[in-house]
Amino acid sequence: MKNIKKNQVMNTGPNSKLLKEYKSQLIELNIEQFEAGIGLILGDAYIRSRDEGKTYCMQFEWKNKAYMDHVCLLYDQWVLSPPHKKERVNHLGNLVITWGAQTFKHQAFNKLANLFIVNNKKTIPNNLVENYLTPMSTAYWFMDDGGKWDYNKNSTNKSIVLNTQSFTFEEVEYLVKGLRNKFQLNCYVKINKNKPIIYIDSMSYTIFYNLIKPYLIPQMMYKTPNTISSETFLK
């Protein structure tokens, strides 16, 4: 079979023979795509099927264009269209701009779906962290849906929060238990607007930062406590 390049199928129709041949060349996600995918799905990324679970695709939407470009490059062979700009007016009357992108559907994403999807709903299985979460996964989880506990400019608080409001309290307890056991992080569940979030105490910040540092991109360093600057990261 001839080796078909991505640029050859960029403008083809969804049912084109060339596109089908291109997809058939791809077998599975590489290890970086799989590990990052776990973190992204723990965050705001969606993994969905349009054919009753035969194949899945990943869908992304973020405000940070640099982060979107980075993730699309990570999944380069699976993403055929560049990120598209979305504009909406929120309930305060302010314009909100986000960027959206998605992979095409493929059986390669089923391995991720099997970890998270039950009855077409994103769920968290017990022991997900212990069995599958890696430092790389954790970094993408943080970049996607984590941040500083205290964004006050002069704050010295190094506590971290992971926004897990879309999961049940029991599921977030699974995650906390795993983070404690696997990475020895001092963390626990907090309630924010009646929804569970994960709070990582400042005493564990050095452990957490060293865990994710190799995978953080400079454009997302603003999410880390300002006691560690982007200049330090780039050294």
C-alpha positions as a printed NumPy array, in Angstrom:
array([[  0.   ,   0.   ,   0.   ],
       [  1.325,   3.444,  -0.88 ],
       [  2.129,   5.827,   1.951],
       [ -0.466,   8.603,   1.863],
       [  0.525,  11.909,   3.449],
       [ -1.802,  14.038,   5.533],
       [ -1.573,  16.993,   3.143],
       [ -2.996,  14.797,   0.383],
       [ -6.303,  14.353,   2.239],
       [ -6.735,  17.788,   3.827],
       [ -9.443,  18.935,   1.412],
       [-11.033,  15.615,   0.515],
       [-14.615,  14.681,   1.349],
       [-15.417,  12.472,   4.368],
       [-16.243,   9.518,   2.123],
       [-13.306,   9.803,  -0.25 ],
       [-11.34 ,   6.658,  -1.024],
       [ -8.058,   8.462,  -0.412],
       [ -9.131,   9.523,   3.09 ],
       [-10.224,   5.992,   3.934],
       [ -6.843,   4.689,   2.788],
       [ -5.072,   7.335,   4.874],
       [ -7.051,   6.359,   7.981],
       [ -6.337,   2.679,   7.393],
       [ -2.592,   3.421,   7.615],
       [ -3.013,   4.633,  11.192],
       [ -3.206,   1.873,  13.778],
       [ -3.014,   3.322,  17.272],
       [ -2.122,   6.396,  19.291],
       [  1.515,   6.752,  20.233],
       [  2.386,   6.698,  23.929],
       [  2.506,  10.505,  24.21 ],
       [ -0.915,  10.86 ,  22.585],
       [ -2.404,   8.216,  24.872],
       [ -0.912,   9.632,  28.068],
       [ -1.802,  13.229,  27.179],
       [ -5.283,  12.065,  26.186],
       [ -5.948,  10.788,  29.699],
       [ -5.116,  14.2  ,  31.132],
       [ -7.112,  16.053,  28.493],
       [-10.215,  13.934,  29.099],
       [ -9.864,  14.455,  32.843],
       [-10.036,  18.116,  31.862],
       [-12.392,  19.652,  29.319],
       [-11.77 ,  17.503,  26.248],
       [-14.584,  15.289,  24.989],
       [-14.318,  11.821,  23.543],
       [-17.374,  10.91 ,  21.497],
       [-18.735,   8.289,  19.161],
       [-21.067,   8.861,  16.245],
       [-21.441,   5.192,  15.338],
       [-22.586,   3.563,  18.585],
       [-19.12 ,   2.943,  19.953],
       [-17.421,   1.473,  16.896],
       [-15.04 ,   4.431,  16.688],
       [-14.392,   7.595,  18.684],
       [-13.011,  11.082,  18.134],
       [-11.648,  13.716,  20.502],
       [-13.028,  17.256,  20.578],
       [-11.245,  20.277,  22.045],
       [-12.289,  23.832,  22.896],
       [-10.137,  26.351,  24.778],
       [ -9.595,  30.076,  25.029],
       [ -5.816,  29.771,  24.8  ],
       [ -4.896,  29.609,  21.093],
       [ -1.27 ,  28.65 ,  21.785],
       [ -2.406,  25.676,  23.845],
       [ -4.856,  24.653,  21.129],
       [ -2.097,  24.808,  18.517],
       [  0.15 ,  22.728,  20.764],
       [ -2.46 ,  19.996,  21.265],
       [ -3.331,  19.913,  17.556],
       [  0.357,  19.443,  16.781],
       [  0.544,  16.617,  19.326],
       [ -2.316,  14.86 ,  17.504],
       [ -1.176,  16.11 ,  14.111],
       [ -1.888,  13.019,  12.008],
       [ -5.389,  12.764,  13.49 ],
       [ -6.459,  16.408,  12.957],
       [ -7.266,  17.409,   9.386],
       [ -8.602,  20.947,   9.894],
       [ -6.95 ,  23.896,  11.662],
       [ -8.536,  25.284,  14.851],
       [-11.613,  27.389,  14.212],
       [-12.555,  30.541,  16.077],
       [-15.797,  30.671,  18.06 ],
       [-17.442,  33.809,  19.402],
       [-20.331,  34.126,  21.836],
       [-21.731,  36.667,  24.275],
       [-21.903,  35.477,  27.878],
       [-24.577,  36.238,  30.459],
       [-22.755,  39.452,  31.422],
       [-22.845,  40.704,  27.85 ],
       [-19.132,  40.179,  27.288],
       [-17.681,  38.713,  24.108],
       [-16.027,  35.333,  24.717],
       [-13.626,  33.94 ,  22.108],
       [-12.627,  30.282,  22.1  ],
       [-10.937,  27.931,  19.653],
       [-12.277,  24.546,  18.64 ],
       [-10.766,  21.52 ,  16.925],
       [-11.297,  17.793,  16.714],
       [ -9.725,  14.604,  15.488],
       [-11.425,  12.384,  12.956],
       [-13.122,   9.253,  14.278],
       [-10.944,   6.156,  14.471],
       [-10.657,   2.932,  16.43 ],
       [ -7.354,   4.184,  17.837],
       [ -9.332,   6.354,  20.271],
       [-11.371,   3.413,  21.575],
       [ -8.681,   2.592,  24.136],
       [ -9.203,   5.987,  25.756],
       [-12.973,   5.727,  25.468],
       [-12.947,   2.354,  27.2  ],
       [-11.343,   3.992,  30.229],
       [-13.86 ,   6.81 ,  30.552],
       [-17.135,   6.248,  28.723],
       [-20.027,   4.366,  30.327],
       [-23.488,   4.673,  28.755],
       [-22.248,   7.593,  26.625],
       [-21.172,   9.544,  29.714],
       [-17.693,  10.51 ,  30.902],
       [-16.975,   8.713,  34.178],
       [-13.978,   8.057,  36.42 ],
       [-13.241,   4.414,  37.224],
       [-11.671,   3.454,  40.516],
       [ -7.868,   3.053,  40.232],
       [ -7.628,   5.204,  37.074],
       [ -4.821,   7.211,  38.648],
       [ -2.963,   4.209,  40.024],
       [ -3.127,   2.262,  36.759],
       [ -2.941,   4.908,  34.041],
       [ -2.096,   8.443,  35.188],
       [  1.508,   9.403,  34.406],
       [  3.429,  12.643,  34.978],
       [  2.654,  13.592,  31.369],
       [ -1.065,  12.88 ,  31.877],
       [ -1.005,  14.981,  35.038],
       [  0.628,  17.896,  33.224],
       [ -2.06 ,  17.975,  30.542],
       [ -4.771,  17.654,  33.168],
       [ -3.287,  20.668,  34.937],
       [ -2.802,  22.744,  31.776],
       [ -6.328,  21.91 ,  30.679],
       [ -8.311,  22.339,  33.874],
       [ -6.001,  23.27 ,  36.733],
       [ -4.489,  26.402,  38.149],
       [ -3.439,  28.379,  41.183],
       [ -5.682,  28.387,  44.213],
       [ -4.924,  32.074,  44.767],
       [ -4.549,  34.394,  41.763],
       [ -3.886,  37.521,  43.833],
       [ -0.808,  39.196,  42.378],
       [  1.256,  39.304,  45.567],
       [  0.156,  35.961,  46.947],
       [  2.801,  33.5  ,  48.138],
       [  0.284,  30.655,  48.364],
       [  1.528,  27.702,  46.303],
       [ -1.65 ,  25.642,  46.529],
       [ -3.048,  24.142,  43.327],
       [ -6.595,  23.332,  42.278],
       [ -7.822,  20.822,  39.697],
       [-11.331,  21.639,  38.513],
       [-13.346,  18.433,  38.639],
       [-16.843,  19.889,  38.941],
       [-18.212,  17.699,  36.143],
       [-17.536,  14.512,  38.126],
       [-19.375,  13.068,  41.107],
       [-18.057,  13.415,  44.639],
       [-17.298,   9.682,  44.691],
       [-15.333,   9.905,  41.429],
       [-13.29 ,  12.834,  42.709],
       [-12.551,  10.858,  45.865],
       [-11.137,   8.115,  43.603],
       [ -8.862,  10.687,  41.983],
       [ -7.711,  12.125,  45.304],
       [ -6.969,   8.668,  46.684],
       [ -4.927,   7.874,  43.593],
       [ -2.95 ,  11.127,  43.716],
       [ -2.125,  10.521,  47.36 ],
       [ -1.075,   6.92 ,  46.826],
       [  0.795,   7.269,  43.535],
       [  2.483,  10.648,  43.861],
       [  2.378,  11.242,  47.643],
       [  0.499,  14.503,  47.19 ],
       [ -1.231,  16.101,  50.15 ],
       [ -4.599,  16.738,  48.52 ],
       [ -8.277,  16.502,  49.305],
       [-11.74 ,  17.343,  48.009],
       [-13.106,  20.852,  48.427],
       [-16.592,  22.005,  47.509],
       [-16.998,  24.91 ,  45.09 ],
       [-20.565,  26.01 ,  44.366],
       [-21.797,  22.594,  45.532],
       [-19.399,  20.807,  43.155],
       [-16.226,  18.861,  44.053],
       [-12.765,  20.125,  43.16 ],
       [ -9.3  ,  18.824,  44.063],
       [ -7.151,  21.004,  46.31 ],
       [ -3.401,  20.248,  46.412],
       [ -1.816,  21.782,  49.481],
       [  1.127,  24.161,  49.095],
       [  3.302,  21.697,  51.042],
       [  3.071,  19.375,  48.025],
       [  3.695,  22.037,  45.395],
       [  7.358,  21.197,  44.827],
       [  6.49 ,  17.526,  44.299],
       [  3.646,  18.445,  41.954],
       [  5.652,  21.006,  39.985],
       [  8.613,  18.67 ,  39.487],
       [  6.179,  16.011,  38.314],
       [  4.653,  18.134,  35.547],
       [  7.528,  20.51 ,  34.712],
       [  8.988,  18.5  ,  31.771],
       [  5.676,  18.712,  29.91 ],
       [  4.463,  22.255,  30.632],
       [  4.515,  24.655,  27.711],
       [  5.654,  28.245,  28.39 ],
       [  2.273,  29.719,  27.421],
       [  0.587,  27.846,  30.297],
       [  3.072,  28.802,  33.011],
       [  0.733,  31.569,  34.187],
       [ -1.303,  28.826,  35.861],
       [  1.51 ,  28.012,  38.286],
       [  2.102,  30.036,  41.476],
       [  4.148,  33.118,  40.65 ],
       [  6.943,  32.094,  43.036],
       [  8.265,  30.091,  40.063],
       [  8.53 ,  32.318,  37.022],
       [  8.473,  31.444,  33.355],
       [ 12.133,  32.516,  33.219],
       [ 12.96 ,  29.808,  35.755],
       [ 11.024,  27.292,  33.685],
       [ 12.918,  28.155,  30.518],
       [ 16.367,  27.701,  32.049]])
